[in-house]
Amino acid sequence: MDEREKFQEIIRLGAEINQLKDVDILLERILTETRRLVNADAGSVYLRKGNDLEFSITQNDTQQAQLPPDKKLIYDIFTIPINNASIAGYVANTGESLNIPDVYKLSEDYPFRFNPGIDKASNYRTQSMLTVPMKTHRGDVVGVLQLINAQKRSGKIIAFAKTDVPLIEAIANSAAAALEHAQMTRDIILRMVKMVELNDPRETGGHANRVGAFSAELYEAWARKKGIPREEIEHNRDRLRTAAMLHDIGKIGISDLILKKNSPLTENEKLNFQQHTLIGARLFGDALTPFDQAAQEVALNHHERWDGQGYPGHIHPVTGYPVYGFINEDGSAKPKKGEEIPIFGRVVAIADTYDTLYRMQKSDEEILDVIKSQANRRFDPELVEIFVTIHDVIKSIRKRYKD
């Protein structure tokens, strides 16, 4: 890729990342595209959390190639202090980029050192490293983008070109602006969840984040199996990740006397409770944006069942009346079943149930037994099968988002 093509890629990427709403998906896209731009084998993104940097996402093509096609690289989240002792800490502290040909041959004059512990733990050999700050227009460093092991087409590890530094800095700064917007979106959503939590203490920010992340991973695995184009998968993951966090937003319209009741609900109370699906869908009105459409779809359908025994059935999300052609003789809505239930609703149904069981402190074996027992009954059997295969990724998400 020549310099002109790289410049065009920067313009394209800058426009695309500003459309993404979710923080995690935004970071994945930034890291994937910057690595592709300079042919880097691996990379990581750190986000600023007060006086520390949080290791938020990593990618490594060499290690990924050693895994089965349907598996993702699992990694632990950790923090490092923002100071001059580490490479990423130095970049965050000073706001200066570092282009290092070989991290194992650092001059003694440098205040920072490379920590070989991660290489040893992962059986990987880091050599060249380009680390740049993610700066807002105010000059605030909100994160650090680190690219590892530039490669020739032959796969030979080389140093990053000096001309790559300003290009990656430009992307990192665009990413910082997009990141602020995405973090603002997530903060607003978590405030909305907090409002629901006042009525129902079970609806915590941790629960919302986990259900959103579980849903995004399950949808991606399903979509890849279906051969859906990568661009469509990324677009839908972003919408679903955020929309799934608001799956129970309709509970804001349900009495806390019902939501907090410890004894079994009466039939009238059950019907009242079930209205939270329609209330949630109505909050997104005529669904004018792709996010609104996803949020409405999730809110309305996450309690539908594969066997047709769920609710609310074929109801119009705005009027609340049965959809024409799906009306029983008594005037009620016919149930939705099977693939009549939109995919986002089927995905979130599993994610929400899984997290409910997880918070009940059941073992992984018990949780998966319950999920598998509901295949063809409550859940789409194909999605259940896929969910089991990605359970290692699901467990890593649990570690990241705790109550």
TIMI-766903 format. One record per residue (C-alpha): x, y, z; residue in one letter; residue number from 0. Coordinates in Angstrom, 3 decimals. Example, Ala and Ser with C-alpha at 12.3 -4.5 7.8 and 13.67 -1.06 7.14 Angstrom:
BEGIN
+----------+----------+----------+------+------+
!       xx !       yy !       zz ! resn ! resi !
+----------+----------+----------+------+------+
!   12.300 !   -4.500 !    7.800 !    A !    0 !
!   13.670 !   -1.060 !    7.140 !    S !    1 !
+----------+----------+----------+------+------+
END
This chain:
BEGIN
+----------+----------+----------+------+------+
!       xx !       yy !       zz ! resn ! resi !
+----------+----------+----------+------+------+
!    0.000 !    0.000 !    0.000 !    M !    0 !
!    1.584 !    3.307 !   -1.100 !    D !    1 !
!    1.353 !    6.605 !    0.808 !    E !    2 !
!   -1.539 !    7.905 !   -1.290 !    R !    3 !
!   -3.563 !    4.758 !   -0.636 !    E !    4 !
!   -2.762 !    4.959 !    3.079 !    K !    5 !
!   -3.969 !    8.550 !    3.183 !    F !    6 !
!   -7.237 !    7.540 !    1.502 !    Q !    7 !
!   -7.629 !    4.744 !    4.046 !    E !    8 !
!   -7.208 !    7.228 !    6.895 !    I !    9 !
!  -10.006 !    9.413 !    5.507 !    I !   10 !
!  -12.287 !    6.401 !    5.038 !    R !   11 !
!  -11.561 !    4.994 !    8.485 !    L !   12 !
!  -12.060 !    8.366 !   10.163 !    G !   13 !
!  -15.532 !    8.610 !    8.655 !    A !   14 !
!  -16.457 !    5.024 !    9.544 !    E !   15 !
!  -15.353 !    4.996 !   13.181 !    I !   16 !
!  -17.395 !    8.098 !   13.910 !    N !   17 !
!  -20.504 !    6.070 !   13.058 !    Q !   18 !
!  -19.792 !    3.402 !   15.702 !    L !   19 !
!  -21.617 !    3.742 !   19.014 !    K !   20 !
!  -20.114 !    1.013 !   21.186 !    D !   21 !
!  -16.722 !    1.447 !   22.854 !    V !   22 !
!  -15.544 !   -2.181 !   22.558 !    D !   23 !
!  -16.503 !   -2.531 !   18.903 !    I !   24 !
!  -14.932 !    0.845 !   18.135 !    L !   25 !
!  -11.629 !   -0.269 !   19.679 !    L !   26 !
!  -11.691 !   -3.556 !   17.752 !    E !   27 !
!  -12.226 !   -1.707 !   14.478 !    R !   28 !
!   -9.465 !    0.824 !   15.161 !    I !   29 !
!   -6.950 !   -1.871 !   16.034 !    L !   30 !
!   -7.879 !   -4.094 !   13.106 !    T !   31 !
!   -7.662 !   -1.295 !   10.547 !    E !   32 !
!   -4.440 !    0.290 !   11.833 !    T !   33 !
!   -2.711 !   -3.094 !   11.892 !    R !   34 !
!   -3.837 !   -3.722 !    8.339 !    R !   35 !
!   -2.588 !   -0.310 !    7.256 !    L !   36 !
!    1.001 !   -0.973 !    8.381 !    V !   37 !
!    0.903 !   -4.806 !    8.182 !    N !   38 !
!    1.400 !   -5.342 !   11.927 !    A !   39 !
!    1.094 !   -8.872 !   13.268 !    D !   40 !
!   -0.320 !   -7.811 !   16.623 !    A !   41 !
!   -1.425 !   -4.843 !   18.686 !    G !   42 !
!   -3.234 !   -3.585 !   21.760 !    S !   43 !
!   -5.257 !   -0.626 !   22.954 !    V !   44 !
!   -5.024 !    0.822 !   26.450 !    Y !   45 !
!   -7.658 !    3.191 !   27.834 !    L !   46 !
!   -6.987 !    5.792 !   30.465 !    R !   47 !
!   -8.682 !    5.131 !   33.797 !    K !   48 !
!   -7.633 !    7.925 !   36.161 !    G !   49 !
!   -3.886 !    7.578 !   36.743 !    N !   50 !
!   -3.704 !    4.135 !   35.136 !    D !   51 !
!   -3.954 !    2.552 !   31.714 !    L !   52 !
!   -6.347 !   -0.380 !   31.312 !    E !   53 !
!   -5.314 !   -3.077 !   28.831 !    F !   54 !
!   -8.618 !   -3.093 !   26.971 !    S !   55 !
!   -8.187 !   -5.095 !   23.781 !    I !   56 !
!   -5.517 !   -7.084 !   21.980 !    T !   57 !
!   -5.149 !   -8.837 !   18.635 !    Q !   58 !
!   -2.446 !  -11.234 !   17.483 !    N !   59 !
!   -2.581 !  -12.929 !   14.089 !    D !   60 !
!    0.146 !  -15.449 !   14.899 !    T !   61 !
!   -1.614 !  -16.672 !   18.018 !    Q !   62 !
!   -5.058 !  -16.513 !   16.394 !    Q !   63 !
!   -3.834 !  -18.773 !   13.577 !    A !   64 !
!   -3.038 !  -21.456 !   16.141 !    Q !   65 !
!   -6.676 !  -21.596 !   17.289 !    L !   66 !
!   -9.605 !  -23.402 !   15.651 !    P !   67 !
!  -11.494 !  -21.199 !   13.124 !    P !   68 !
!  -14.441 !  -20.623 !   15.470 !    D !   69 !
!  -12.324 !  -19.656 !   18.501 !    K !   70 !
!  -11.235 !  -16.208 !   19.647 !    K !   71 !
!   -8.086 !  -15.166 !   21.429 !    L !   72 !
!   -8.773 !  -14.934 !   25.184 !    I !   73 !
!   -6.895 !  -12.400 !   27.276 !    Y !   74 !
!   -6.980 !  -10.955 !   30.776 !    D !   75 !
!   -7.632 !   -7.307 !   31.584 !    I !   76 !
!   -4.985 !   -5.551 !   33.674 !    F !   77 !
!   -3.809 !   -2.026 !   34.464 !    T !   78 !
!   -0.441 !   -0.295 !   34.486 !    I !   79 !
!    0.419 !    3.069 !   36.043 !    P !   80 !
!    0.806 !    6.130 !   33.856 !    I !   81 !
!    4.469 !    6.916 !   34.386 !    N !   82 !
!    7.746 !    6.619 !   32.510 !    N !   83 !
!    8.560 !    3.062 !   33.636 !    A !   84 !
!    6.710 !    1.248 !   30.828 !    S !   85 !
!    6.447 !    1.971 !   27.111 !    I !   86 !
!    2.675 !    2.534 !   27.089 !    A !   87 !
!    2.864 !    4.438 !   30.387 !    G !   88 !
!    5.568 !    6.715 !   28.981 !    Y !   89 !
!    3.545 !    7.512 !   25.871 !    V !   90 !
!    0.450 !    8.306 !   27.966 !    A !   91 !
!    2.477 !   10.382 !   30.410 !    N !   92 !
!    4.419 !   12.433 !   27.865 !    T !   93 !
!    2.040 !   12.452 !   24.894 !    G !   94 !
!    4.970 !   11.418 !   22.664 !    E !   95 !
!    4.991 !    8.516 !   20.201 !    S !   96 !
!    7.645 !    5.799 !   20.329 !    L !   97 !
!    8.841 !    3.850 !   17.283 !    N !   98 !
!   11.085 !    1.064 !   18.586 !    I !   99 !
!   12.828 !   -1.323 !   16.129 !    P !  100 !
!   13.495 !   -3.978 !   18.797 !    D !  101 !
!   12.077 !   -3.805 !   22.312 !    V !  102 !
!   14.746 !   -6.216 !   23.563 !    Y !  103 !
!   17.515 !   -3.810 !   22.531 !    K !  104 !
!   16.465 !   -0.617 !   24.308 !    L !  105 !
!   19.149 !    1.891 !   25.184 !    S !  106 !
!   19.995 !    2.173 !   28.878 !    E !  107 !
!   19.416 !    5.905 !   28.495 !    D !  108 !
!   15.670 !    5.389 !   28.131 !    Y !  109 !
!   13.597 !    5.655 !   31.328 !    P !  110 !
!   11.159 !    2.956 !   30.161 !    F !  111 !
!   11.612 !   -0.781 !   29.870 !    R !  112 !
!    9.832 !   -3.542 !   27.993 !    F !  113 !
!    8.186 !   -6.181 !   30.185 !    N !  114 !
!    8.967 !   -9.593 !   28.632 !    P !  115 !
!    6.530 !  -11.326 !   30.976 !    G !  116 !
!    3.663 !  -11.208 !   28.481 !    I !  117 !
!    5.858 !  -12.719 !   25.756 !    D !  118 !
!    6.884 !  -15.535 !   28.078 !    K !  119 !
!    3.315 !  -16.221 !   29.159 !    A !  120 !
!    2.025 !  -16.316 !   25.585 !    S !  121 !
!    5.069 !  -17.895 !   23.921 !    N !  122 !
!    5.346 !  -14.916 !   21.566 !    Y !  123 !
!    8.322 !  -12.800 !   20.475 !    R !  124 !
!    7.721 !   -9.055 !   20.339 !    T !  125 !
!   10.274 !   -7.180 !   18.267 !    Q !  126 !
!    9.239 !   -3.923 !   16.595 !    S !  127 !
!    6.702 !   -1.713 !   18.329 !    M !  128 !
!    4.940 !    1.528 !   17.411 !    L !  129 !
!    3.143 !    3.151 !   20.345 !    T !  130 !
!    1.154 !    6.366 !   19.911 !    V !  131 !
!   -1.078 !    8.423 !   22.208 !    P !  132 !
!   -4.776 !    8.833 !   21.473 !    M !  133 !
!   -5.272 !   12.576 !   21.900 !    K !  134 !
!   -8.445 !   14.628 !   21.859 !    T !  135 !
!   -8.595 !   18.058 !   20.189 !    H !  136 !
!   -7.852 !   19.498 !   23.646 !    R !  137 !
!   -4.606 !   17.537 !   23.804 !    G !  138 !
!   -5.865 !   15.135 !   26.503 !    D !  139 !
!   -4.543 !   11.587 !   26.224 !    V !  140 !
!   -7.489 !    9.190 !   26.556 !    V !  141 !
!   -5.666 !    6.042 !   25.553 !    G !  142 !
!   -2.686 !    4.446 !   23.863 !    V !  143 !
!   -2.566 !    2.520 !   20.595 !    L !  144 !
!    0.259 !    0.000 !   20.367 !    Q !  145 !
!    1.149 !   -1.879 !   17.168 !    L !  146 !
!    3.531 !   -4.835 !   17.292 !    I !  147 !
!    5.797 !   -6.536 !   14.760 !    N !  148 !
!    5.583 !   -4.854 !   11.377 !    A !  149 !
!    6.037 !   -7.444 !    8.630 !    Q !  150 !
!    7.163 !   -7.734 !    5.061 !    K !  151 !
!    4.901 !   -9.686 !    2.739 !    R !  152 !
!    7.152 !  -12.680 !    3.364 !    S !  153 !
!    6.323 !  -12.511 !    7.071 !    G !  154 !
!    9.760 !  -11.295 !    8.136 !    K !  155 !
!    9.566 !   -8.910 !   11.111 !    I !  156 !
!   10.863 !   -5.420 !   10.350 !    I !  157 !
!   10.858 !   -2.005 !   12.002 !    A !  158 !
!    7.887 !    0.296 !   11.459 !    F !  159 !
!    8.603 !    2.927 !    8.806 !    A !  160 !
!    9.145 !    6.494 !   10.005 !    K !  161 !
!    6.450 !    7.594 !    7.552 !    T !  162 !
!    3.944 !    5.340 !    9.355 !    D !  163 !
!    4.176 !    7.354 !   12.578 !    V !  164 !
!    2.219 !   10.479 !   11.477 !    P !  165 !
!   -0.354 !    8.289 !    9.727 !    L !  166 !
!   -1.057 !    6.204 !   12.818 !    I !  167 !
!   -1.033 !    9.348 !   14.984 !    E !  168 !
!   -3.714 !   10.860 !   12.741 !    A !  169 !
!   -5.892 !    7.750 !   13.098 !    I !  170 !
!   -5.285 !    7.612 !   16.861 !    A !  171 !
!   -6.407 !   11.216 !   17.253 !    N !  172 !
!   -9.538 !   10.603 !   15.174 !    S !  173 !
!  -10.139 !    7.525 !   17.287 !    A !  174 !
!   -9.863 !    9.598 !   20.467 !    A !  175 !
!  -12.710 !   11.841 !   19.311 !    A !  176 !
!  -14.837 !    8.832 !   18.325 !    A !  177 !
!  -13.995 !    7.175 !   21.633 !    L !  178 !
!  -15.213 !   10.169 !   23.626 !    E !  179 !
!  -18.488 !   10.052 !   21.716 !    H !  180 !
!  -18.851 !    6.278 !   22.226 !    A !  181 !
!  -18.081 !    6.582 !   25.934 !    Q !  182 !
!  -20.667 !    9.333 !   26.210 !    M !  183 !
!  -23.224 !    7.068 !   24.536 !    T !  184 !
!  -22.430 !    4.219 !   26.932 !    R !  185 !
!  -22.616 !    6.580 !   29.929 !    D !  186 !
!  -26.061 !    7.761 !   28.834 !    I !  187 !
!  -27.244 !    4.169 !   28.423 !    I !  188 !
!  -25.904 !    3.203 !   31.842 !    L !  189 !
!  -27.746 !    6.177 !   33.363 !    R !  190 !
!  -30.933 !    4.890 !   31.738 !    M !  191 !
!  -30.213 !    1.444 !   33.190 !    V !  192 !
!  -29.676 !    3.091 !   36.578 !    K !  193 !
!  -33.177 !    4.557 !   36.346 !    M !  194 !
!  -34.569 !    1.058 !   35.780 !    V !  195 !
!  -32.485 !   -0.218 !   38.697 !    E !  196 !
!  -34.411 !    2.124 !   41.006 !    L !  197 !
!  -37.504 !    0.050 !   40.196 !    N !  198 !
!  -35.754 !   -3.301 !   39.854 !    D !  199 !
!  -32.442 !   -3.757 !   41.737 !    P !  200 !
!  -31.554 !   -6.697 !   39.483 !    R !  201 !
!  -31.095 !   -4.396 !   36.501 !    E !  202 !
!  -27.508 !   -3.285 !   37.195 !    T !  203 !
!  -24.916 !   -1.717 !   34.948 !    G !  204 !
!  -22.870 !   -4.908 !   35.127 !    G !  205 !
!  -25.852 !   -6.972 !   33.970 !    H !  206 !
!  -26.505 !   -4.571 !   31.085 !    A !  207 !
!  -22.863 !   -4.598 !   29.965 !    N !  208 !
!  -22.617 !   -8.366 !   30.137 !    R !  209 !
!  -25.861 !   -8.983 !   28.229 !    V !  210 !
!  -24.727 !   -6.507 !   25.577 !    G !  211 !
!  -21.307 !   -8.128 !   25.213 !    A !  212 !
!  -22.684 !  -11.704 !   25.296 !    F !  213 !
!  -25.198 !  -10.772 !   22.601 !    S !  214 !
!  -22.591 !   -9.202 !   20.314 !    A !  215 !
!  -20.358 !  -12.276 !   20.517 !    E !  216 !
!  -23.204 !  -14.733 !   19.949 !    L !  217 !
!  -24.545 !  -12.749 !   17.005 !    Y !  218 !
!  -21.088 !  -12.526 !   15.403 !    E !  219 !
!  -20.496 !  -16.287 !   15.697 !    A !  220 !
!  -23.961 !  -16.984 !   14.220 !    W !  221 !
!  -23.503 !  -14.460 !   11.407 !    A !  222 !
!  -20.110 !  -15.836 !   10.432 !    R !  223 !
!  -21.581 !  -19.329 !   10.258 !    K !  224 !
!  -24.304 !  -17.964 !    7.967 !    K !  225 !
!  -21.740 !  -16.332 !    5.676 !    G !  226 !
!  -23.018 !  -12.813 !    6.261 !    I !  227 !
!  -20.607 !  -10.178 !    4.836 !    P !  228 !
!  -18.070 !   -8.743 !    7.291 !    R !  229 !
!  -19.299 !   -5.161 !    6.884 !    E !  230 !
!  -22.870 !   -6.178 !    7.732 !    E !  231 !
!  -21.691 !   -8.183 !   10.748 !    I !  232 !
!  -19.728 !   -5.232 !   12.125 !    E !  233 !
!  -22.644 !   -2.846 !   11.606 !    H !  234 !
!  -25.114 !   -5.185 !   13.300 !    N !  235 !
!  -22.741 !   -6.032 !   16.174 !    R !  236 !
!  -22.413 !   -2.346 !   16.973 !    D !  237 !
!  -26.188 !   -1.813 !   16.968 !    R !  238 !
!  -26.912 !   -4.965 !   18.955 !    L !  239 !
!  -24.144 !   -4.427 !   21.540 !    R !  240 !
!  -25.711 !   -1.132 !   22.555 !    T !  241 !
!  -29.367 !   -2.080 !   22.053 !    A !  242 !
!  -29.057 !   -5.243 !   24.154 !    A !  243 !
!  -27.962 !   -3.158 !   27.136 !    M !  244 !
!  -31.450 !   -1.619 !   27.064 !    L !  245 !
!  -33.388 !   -4.877 !   26.720 !    H !  246 !
!  -35.362 !   -4.247 !   29.920 !    D !  247 !
!  -35.690 !   -0.462 !   29.644 !    I !  248 !
!  -39.486 !   -0.905 !   29.567 !    G !  249 !
!  -39.428 !   -1.838 !   33.261 !    K !  250 !
!  -39.253 !    1.871 !   33.915 !    I !  251 !
!  -43.002 !    1.871 !   33.282 !    G !  252 !
!  -43.802 !   -1.042 !   35.639 !    I !  253 !
!  -44.670 !   -0.537 !   39.294 !    S !  254 !
!  -41.840 !   -1.319 !   41.686 !    D !  255 !
!  -44.422 !   -3.119 !   43.836 !    L !  256 !
!  -44.520 !   -5.764 !   41.114 !    I !  257 !
!  -40.812 !   -5.740 !   40.272 !    L !  258 !
!  -39.732 !   -6.023 !   43.914 !    K !  259 !
!  -42.396 !   -8.483 !   44.975 !    K !  260 !
!  -40.891 !  -11.546 !   46.660 !    N !  261 !
!  -43.948 !  -13.794 !   46.424 !    S !  262 !
!  -45.387 !  -15.223 !   43.158 !    P !  263 !
!  -47.184 !  -12.714 !   40.921 !    L !  264 !
!  -50.925 !  -12.921 !   40.398 !    T !  265 !
!  -52.220 !  -13.393 !   36.847 !    E !  266 !
!  -53.004 !   -9.677 !   36.555 !    N !  267 !
!  -49.534 !   -8.795 !   37.852 !    E !  268 !
!  -47.954 !  -11.140 !   35.315 !    K !  269 !
!  -49.850 !   -9.453 !   32.493 !    L !  270 !
!  -48.798 !   -6.076 !   33.839 !    N !  271 !
!  -45.163 !   -7.166 !   34.035 !    F !  272 !
!  -45.226 !   -8.488 !   30.467 !    Q !  273 !
!  -46.101 !   -5.004 !   29.272 !    Q !  274 !
!  -42.477 !   -3.955 !   29.815 !    H !  275 !
!  -41.622 !   -5.394 !   26.397 !    T !  276 !
!  -44.114 !   -3.115 !   24.639 !    L !  277 !
!  -43.278 !   -0.113 !   26.832 !    I !  278 !
!  -39.610 !   -0.546 !   25.983 !    G !  279 !
!  -40.327 !   -0.805 !   22.257 !    A !  280 !
!  -42.516 !    2.300 !   22.345 !    R !  281 !
!  -39.689 !    4.336 !   23.853 !    L !  282 !
!  -37.989 !    4.159 !   20.464 !    F !  283 !
!  -41.006 !    5.571 !   18.612 !    G !  284 !
!  -40.996 !    5.148 !   14.873 !    D !  285 !
!  -37.437 !    3.720 !   14.939 !    A !  286 !
!  -35.945 !    6.270 !   12.565 !    L !  287 !
!  -32.291 !    5.282 !   13.067 !    T !  288 !
!  -30.618 !    1.847 !   12.788 !    P !  289 !
!  -29.931 !    1.915 !   16.538 !    F !  290 !
!  -33.579 !    2.735 !   17.318 !    D !  291 !
!  -34.670 !   -0.156 !   15.125 !    Q !  292 !
!  -32.348 !   -2.560 !   16.945 !    A !  293 !
!  -33.340 !   -1.317 !   20.400 !    A !  294 !
!  -37.018 !   -1.595 !   19.542 !    Q !  295 !
!  -36.552 !   -5.105 !   18.153 !    E !  296 !
!  -34.683 !   -6.253 !   21.264 !    V !  297 !
!  -37.074 !   -4.694 !   23.781 !    A !  298 !
!  -40.137 !   -6.165 !   22.074 !    L !  299 !
!  -38.827 !   -9.672 !   21.367 !    N !  300 !
!  -36.397 !  -10.774 !   24.081 !    H !  301 !
!  -39.118 !  -12.716 !   25.943 !    H !  302 !
!  -40.403 !  -14.574 !   22.880 !    E !  303 !
!  -39.860 !  -18.328 !   22.850 !    R !  304 !
!  -38.835 !  -20.622 !   20.012 !    W !  305 !
!  -41.853 !  -22.872 !   20.753 !    D !  306 !
!  -44.326 !  -19.977 !   20.577 !    G !  307 !
!  -45.054 !  -19.824 !   24.316 !    Q !  308 !
!  -43.471 !  -16.414 !   24.909 !    G !  309 !
!  -44.793 !  -12.865 !   24.794 !    Y !  310 !
!  -46.035 !  -10.409 !   23.548 !    P !  311 !
!  -46.474 !  -12.110 !   20.152 !    G !  312 !
!  -47.250 !  -10.333 !   16.870 !    H !  313 !
!  -47.799 !   -6.887 !   18.375 !    I !  314 !
!  -47.107 !   -3.617 !   16.570 !    H !  315 !
!  -44.312 !   -1.926 !   18.552 !    P !  316 !
!  -45.887 !    1.532 !   18.414 !    V !  317 !
!  -49.670 !    1.033 !   18.479 !    T !  318 !
!  -49.621 !   -2.003 !   20.753 !    G !  319 !
!  -52.310 !   -3.658 !   18.603 !    Y !  320 !
!  -51.989 !   -7.104 !   16.991 !    P !  321 !
!  -50.357 !   -7.024 !   13.571 !    V !  322 !
!  -52.764 !   -7.510 !   10.667 !    Y !  323 !
!  -52.793 !  -11.143 !    9.572 !    G !  324 !
!  -51.697 !  -12.378 !   12.992 !    F !  325 !
!  -54.915 !  -11.941 !   14.983 !    I !  326 !
!  -56.693 !  -14.720 !   16.846 !    N !  327 !
!  -60.487 !  -15.043 !   16.777 !    E !  328 !
!  -60.705 !  -13.451 !   20.225 !    D !  329 !
!  -58.800 !  -10.394 !   18.943 !    G !  330 !
!  -55.506 !  -11.218 !   20.671 !    S !  331 !
!  -52.173 !  -11.392 !   18.886 !    A !  332 !
!  -50.944 !  -14.731 !   17.587 !    K !  333 !
!  -47.683 !  -15.895 !   19.177 !    P !  334 !
!  -44.314 !  -15.642 !   17.484 !    K !  335 !
!  -42.339 !  -18.837 !   17.146 !    K !  336 !
!  -39.188 !  -20.102 !   15.491 !    G !  337 !
!  -37.665 !  -17.779 !   12.932 !    E !  338 !
!  -40.681 !  -15.474 !   13.150 !    E !  339 !
!  -38.774 !  -14.060 !   16.128 !    I !  340 !
!  -36.141 !  -11.563 !   14.886 !    P !  341 !
!  -32.561 !  -12.724 !   15.329 !    I !  342 !
!  -31.695 !   -9.943 !   17.796 !    F !  343 !
!  -34.542 !  -11.058 !   20.051 !    G !  344 !
!  -33.466 !  -14.711 !   19.873 !    R !  345 !
!  -29.878 !  -13.806 !   20.706 !    V !  346 !
!  -30.688 !  -11.550 !   23.663 !    V !  347 !
!  -33.069 !  -14.148 !   25.115 !    A !  348 !
!  -30.116 !  -16.510 !   25.601 !    I !  349 !
!  -27.728 !  -13.787 !   26.803 !    A !  350 !
!  -30.210 !  -12.459 !   29.370 !    D !  351 !
!  -31.088 !  -15.908 !   30.723 !    T !  352 !
!  -27.427 !  -16.913 !   30.939 !    Y !  353 !
!  -26.545 !  -13.826 !   32.969 !    D !  354 !
!  -29.519 !  -14.352 !   35.269 !    T !  355 !
!  -28.282 !  -17.874 !   36.018 !    L !  356 !
!  -24.704 !  -16.627 !   36.436 !    Y !  357 !
!  -25.821 !  -14.087 !   39.047 !    R !  358 !
!  -27.554 !  -16.904 !   40.920 !    M !  359 !
!  -24.009 !  -18.264 !   41.432 !    Q !  360 !
!  -24.690 !  -21.522 !   39.660 !    K !  361 !
!  -21.735 !  -23.479 !   38.292 !    S !  362 !
!  -20.813 !  -23.252 !   34.608 !    D !  363 !
!  -21.954 !  -26.844 !   34.131 !    E !  364 !
!  -25.337 !  -26.137 !   35.724 !    E !  365 !
!  -25.830 !  -22.981 !   33.648 !    I !  366 !
!  -25.004 !  -24.668 !   30.360 !    L !  367 !
!  -27.217 !  -27.632 !   31.249 !    D !  368 !
!  -30.159 !  -25.259 !   31.689 !    V !  369 !
!  -29.406 !  -23.413 !   28.443 !    I !  370 !
!  -29.063 !  -26.668 !   26.479 !    K !  371 !
!  -32.241 !  -28.094 !   28.019 !    S !  372 !
!  -34.194 !  -25.146 !   26.586 !    Q !  373 !
!  -33.078 !  -25.691 !   22.986 !    A !  374 !
!  -36.154 !  -26.103 !   20.733 !    N !  375 !
!  -38.303 !  -24.919 !   23.620 !    R !  376 !
!  -37.328 !  -21.484 !   24.812 !    R !  377 !
!  -34.291 !  -20.938 !   22.573 !    F !  378 !
!  -33.231 !  -21.268 !   18.952 !    D !  379 !
!  -31.390 !  -24.640 !   18.947 !    P !  380 !
!  -28.752 !  -23.438 !   16.480 !    E !  381 !
!  -27.927 !  -20.446 !   18.683 !    L !  382 !
!  -27.681 !  -22.700 !   21.742 !    V !  383 !
!  -25.167 !  -24.899 !   19.961 !    E !  384 !
!  -23.102 !  -21.859 !   18.934 !    I !  385 !
!  -23.305 !  -20.363 !   22.432 !    F !  386 !
!  -21.782 !  -23.497 !   23.942 !    V !  387 !
!  -18.856 !  -23.374 !   21.497 !    T !  388 !
!  -18.016 !  -19.738 !   22.437 !    I !  389 !
!  -18.412 !  -20.215 !   26.175 !    H !  390 !
!  -14.734 !  -19.483 !   26.801 !    D !  391 !
!  -15.271 !  -15.998 !   25.323 !    V !  392 !
!  -18.428 !  -15.582 !   27.405 !    I !  393 !
!  -16.480 !  -16.392 !   30.584 !    K !  394 !
!  -13.844 !  -13.783 !   29.723 !    S !  395 !
!  -16.615 !  -11.177 !   29.377 !    I !  396 !
!  -17.884 !  -12.053 !   32.859 !    R !  397 !
!  -14.464 !  -11.167 !   34.266 !    K !  398 !
!  -14.480 !   -7.784 !   32.553 !    R !  399 !
!  -17.935 !   -6.607 !   33.600 !    Y !  400 !
!  -18.630 !   -7.295 !   37.235 !    K !  401 !
!  -21.476 !   -5.887 !   39.340 !    D !  402 !
+----------+----------+----------+------+------+
END
